[in-house]
Amino acid sequence: MFVLEGIGHALTLSFYMLWEVLWPLALGFMLSAVVQSVVSTRAVAGTLGRDNFKGVALACGFGAASSSCSYAAVAVARALFRRGASFANAIIFEFASTNLVFELGLVLLVLLGWQFLAAEFAGGLLMVAILAVVFKWTLRARLVGEARRQADKGLPGRMEGHSEMDMSITDGSFLRRLFSPRAFTAISHYFYMDLASLWQDLGLGFLIAGALAAWVPNSFWQAFFLTDHPTLSTFWGPLVGPVISMLSFVCSVGNVPLAAVLWNGGISFGGVISFIFADLLILPILNIYRRYYGGRTSLYLLVVSYLSMAAAGFVIGVAFQALGLAPAHHPVEVFQSHPEWNYTTFLDIAFVALAAVLGWRFLMTGGPDMLRMMQAPPKAKAASAHSHHHHS
C-alpha cells in the first residue's frame, strides 16, 4: 500500500506540472510552427559559411526560429554543415535551437518565473558568445576536416526528417504566405512533427520530476547542493548542473520540470541555468556526435560545451545576484497547488481545441506519412519529401 501511495503521489505531481504548462507548451509549439513555415532552412546554410559576427548572429536567429527538439537540432546542424555552413556556426545554431526558443521560454516563465526566463535568454546569448570565442581559438582545421569526412558518410542519428524536410512557404508577401492554405498545412505538420519529436522527452521529464519531488527529501538536495555554504554553492551549482542533466537522459523542454525540482531542492540560480543549457550533453546525443563527427570531435564538443555552459551559468548567476534579480529560494508553486477553474484551465482547454483543429488538418493532408518519413534514411526520403512539399 505504501508503495502504491508513493507512485500515486509522484504521478499526481507529474500531472499537476503538466497541467500548469500545457497551454504555454502548445502556444510555444504553435509559434515555432508558424516561424518554421515562413523561414526556409535550405536557404540558411549559405549564410552561415563565415565565422564572423554576422554568421554567429544569423546562426542564433535561425536556431531560435527552428524546432526545439535537441535530436532534431543536432540533425539539422549536421545538414547545415554538409551544405556549406561552418562547423562553428552549425554548432551555435544547434545551441540556439534548444535554448532560445519560444516553448522553452514560456514553460520557464510559468513554472519558475520571469527571472529564469530572462536568465535563460541572457545566458544563452552569453554561452553562444563564449562558444564563438573558444571555437575561434581552439577549433583546428584538421579537426574540422575529420568532422566533415565523418559527416559526409551520412550515418543515421535520430529525427533525421527535420534536416531533410522543408515545408516553408517563401513566395509572396509575408501575410499572404502566413494565411494561405499551404501555410495552414505546413503549420499543422510542423506542430505535430515537433510534438512527435518531443513527447518522449516531455513525458520522461514530467515523470522523473514527479518521482524526485515525491520520493527524494529536500534535505538530501540541500546537502548535495551545499545550501549551508552559499559561496561554495554559487560555484558548485553551475559545475554540477550539467552533470545531472547529462545523466538524466532528458533533453529540450523536458528538462524544465527537473529544473523546477532542483531549484525547489536548493541548487543555486546559476546552477539551474547551466542545467537547462546541458540538454545537448545527454549521453544519447554524445553518441550521435560520435556517429556524426567522429570520436575526437565528439570529445572536443563535450569539453568545450561543458565549460561554456558552466561558465555562462556561473556568470549569469553572479550577475543576477549582484543586480538583485535572482529570486530567493521558496517552494515552487506548482508543487503546492492543484488544477482548479482558473485562467490556466481555460487556456489549457482553448489550446487543446486549437491543437485539435491543427490535428484535423494534419490528418487530412498526409501528416502521418510525413511522420513515418522522419525516421527513414535520408536518401530514402529525398523523393517523398519533394512530393510532400506540394501538399496543400
N, C-alpha and C positions, 0 to 999 in steps of 0.2 A: 504493500500500500504506500509506504514512504517513497519508494522508487517511482511509482506511478504519479504521485503528487508532485515529485520533483520534475518529472518530464512534463507534466501538465503546466506547471508554473513556468518552465522555460519556453514552452510553446506559446503560452499566453503572452509573455513579454515579447516574443518574436512577432506575434500578431499585432500587438499594440504599436510596436515600432513601424511595421509595415503600414498599418492604418494611418499613422501620423504622416508618413512621407509618400503615400500613394499618389496624391494629386501632384505634388512637385515632381515626382518621378515621371508621371505621364506628361506633364507640361514640358519638362526638360526634353523628353524623347520627341515630343511634337516639334518643339523649337529646333532641335537638332535636325529632324527630318526635313523641315522647311528649308533650313540653310543648305543641307546637302543636296536638296532638289534644285537649287539655283547656282551652286558652285561646282564646277567640273573638276574632279580630281585628276583627270587625264591632262588638263591644261596646267596643273600645278607644277609638275616635275620640272618643266623647262625654266621655271622662275627660281628654282632652289639650287641651281648649279654652282653658285659662287658663295664662298664662306666669308661674307661681309655682313654689315649691319642690316642691309636690305634683305638679304637671304634669310637671316635669322628671324627678322620681323615677319616676313611672309610665312616662314615655317610655323611660327607661333600662331599667326592669324588663321592659316589653313588648318592647323591642328585643332584649334578651338572650334572651327566650323565643321569638324568631322565627327564620326562616331566615337562615343566614349568607351567602347569595349576595348580593353587592353590587348586582347588577342588580335582584334581587327586592326588596331593601331600599329601593332608590330608587323602584320602582313602588309598593310598599306605602305609603311615606311620602307620595307624591302622593295616593293614595287616601284616606289618613287626613286630609290637608289638605282635600280636597274634601268629606269627610264631617263636618268641623267641628273638627278639631284645629288648633291654632295653627300657623303656619308654623315658628316656632322649635322647637316640640315635635316636629313631624313630622321635621325635620332631625336633632334629637337622637335620636329613635327610630332613624333610619337609621344614625347613627354607632354607637349601642349595638348594633344588629343585626349589624354587621360587626366589632366589636371586643370585645364582652363575651359571646361565645357559646361553647358547650361545645367544639365541634370545634376552634376556633382555639386555645383554651387547652390542650387535650390534645396537639395537634400541637406547639405551642411547648414544652410540658413534655418531650416525648420527643426532639425534635430539638435543643433548645438548653438546657433545664434549668429548674428551678423559679424561678430568679431572673427569667428572661424572662417566665414566666407571671405572677409577682407584679407585675412592672413593667408588663406589658400591662394588667392589671386596674386597678392604681392609676393608671396613666397614662390609661387610658380614662375613668375617673371624673373625673380632673383635666381632661382635654380637654373633657368634657361641661360641667363647671363653667365653664371658660373660655368655651366657646361660648355658654352661657346668659348670662353677663355681657356678652359682646360683642354678642349679639343684643339684649339689653335696651337698650344704649346706642347702637347704630348702626343697627338694623333699623327703617326708617321705614314708616309706614302706606302711603305711596304705593307703595313698592317691593312690599310685601305685596299691595296691590291689583293691581298689574301681574302679579305671580306668580299670583294667584288667577284672573284673567281668562284667562291663558295656560293654566293647569292645567285650567280648565273646558272648554277646547277638546278635551281628551281625546286629544291626539296620541299615537300609539303610541311606546313605547320598546322595552324588552326584558323578557321574563319577566313580562308583564302578568298572567298567570294567578295569580301569588301574591297580587295585590291584589284579585282577584275571587273566589277560591275560599276558602271557609271550611268545613272538614270537621270542625271541633271538636265534641265532644260535651259539652253543658252541662247535661243533665238527669240527676238522680240524684246519689248520693254520689260522692266522688272515686274510691274504689276500685272501685265498681260501674261507673263510666264507663270507668276505665282498663282493666279486664279484660273488657269487653264485646266481642262480635264486631264491633260498629261501630268500636270503638277499634282493634282489630287491623287492620281495613281502613284506617282513617284513618292509623295509624302507617306502614303499608306504603306508602300513597300519598304521605305527606309525605316519607318516607325517599327514595323514588325520584324525587320531584319535586325535592328538594334536590340529589340526585346528578345529575339531568339538567341542573339549572341550573349546576352547578359543574364538571362533568367536563372541559370545555374549559379553564377556568382552571387547574384542578389539573394537567391534562396539560401545558399550556404552561408552568406554573410549574416542574414537575419537569424538563422538557426544557431550559428555559433555565438552570435552576440547574445541571444536569449539564454543559451546554456551557460555562458560565462557570467551573465548578470544574475542568474538564478542560483548557480552552484558554487561560484568562487567568491568567498567573502572579501569585502573591501579591505580588510586588514592584510590579506595576502598582497593585493595590488599596492597598498600603501607602503608595505615593507619593501616590495620589489622595486618600486619607483622612488624610494628614498625620500618620501614626503617629509620626514623629520629633519632632513638636511637640505633646505631649499637651494643652496648654492650648488651642491653636488647634483641635485635633481635637475637643475637647469641644463647641466652638461649631459647627464645620464639619459634624459628623455629622448633628445634628438639622436643619440647614438643607438639606443636600444629599440626605438620605434620602428626603424626599417627592418631590423632583425625579426621582430614579432610579425611584421607584415609578410616577410619572406616565408616564414613558417606557417602562415595561416592558409596559404593556397587560395586566398580570396582576392580578387582584383577589381579594379574600376570602382563604380559606385557602391559595390557590395562591401567595401571595407569601411564605409562611413558608419554603419551601425556598430562595428567593432571599435571604431574610434570613440564613439559615444561611451562604450563600456570602459575603455581605457581612461578616458577623461573622468568618468564617474569614479574610477578607482584611484586616481591621483597622479597620472602621468602629467608632466609639465605641458604647458601650452605649446611650446616648440616641439615637444615630443609627439603631440597629436598631428601637427603639420607634417613632420618628417615621416610619420607612419602612413599618412594618406598618400604622400608622394611615392611611397615604395611599392605601389601595386605592380610596377613593371619589373620588380625584382623577385617576384614569387618563383619558386623552383620550376614549375612548368614553363614559364616564359624564359627563364635562363636556359632551359633545354632547347627551346625554339631558337634562341640566339645562337646556340651551338650549331644547330642544323642550318640556320640561315647564313651565318657568317664565319663559322669555324670556332674551334676551342679557344685559341688565343684571343680572338676578338671578343668572344662572349665573356672571358675573364676580365679583359680590359673594360668592357661595358659595366660589369658588376662593380669593379673597384671605383671607377670614375663616377658612376651613378650614385653609389652609396655615399661617397664622400661629398658629392654635390648636394644631395638631399639632406644629409645630416647637417652640413654647413648652413644651408638655407633655412632649415627648421630652427637651428640654434640662433641665427641672426634675427630671424623674424620674431622668435620668442622673446629675445632680449629687447628688441626694438619696441614691440608692443607693450612689454612690461615697463620700459622706460617712459613711454608715452601715456601710460595709464589706460591702455586699451585692452590689455589682457584681462579676461574675466576672472573673478575669484572662483575657486572650486566650490561647487554646490551640487547637490543631487540633480542629475539630468531629469528634466521634467517628464520625459516620455516614460521613465521607469516608475513614476509616481501617479500617472493618470491612466484613464481607460476611455475607450470610444464613447461618445455621447452626441446628442443632437446639437452640434455647433457648426461653425463655418468649415471645419475640417471635414466633417461628414458630408455636408452639402457639396463641397468641392470635390471630394472623392467620387461621389455619385455622378457629378457633372462630367468629370474627366473619364470615368468608366464608360459613360454614354458616348463621349466623343471617340474613345478608343474603339467602341463597338461599331460606330459609323466607319471609321478607318478600316476596321476588320472586315466589314461587308465589302468595301471597295477592294481590299487586299484579296479576298477570296474570289471576287468576280473578275479579277484581271491577272490571273496566273500567279498569284503570290506564293502558294505552296510549292509550285515548280521552281520558283526563284530560290526559295529556302533550300531545296534539295541541291540546287546548283552550288550553293555556298561552300559545301564541303567536298565538291568534286575537284579533281586535279585541275590546275589552271588551264592546261591545254584542252582538256575535255570541255571546259566551259566556254571557250572562246566563241564558238559559233552560236551556241544557245544564248549567250549574253548579248550578242549582237541583235538577235531577233527579239529578245526580251525588252531591249531599249525602245522598241517601237510600239509597245503596248499603250493603250490609252484608256 
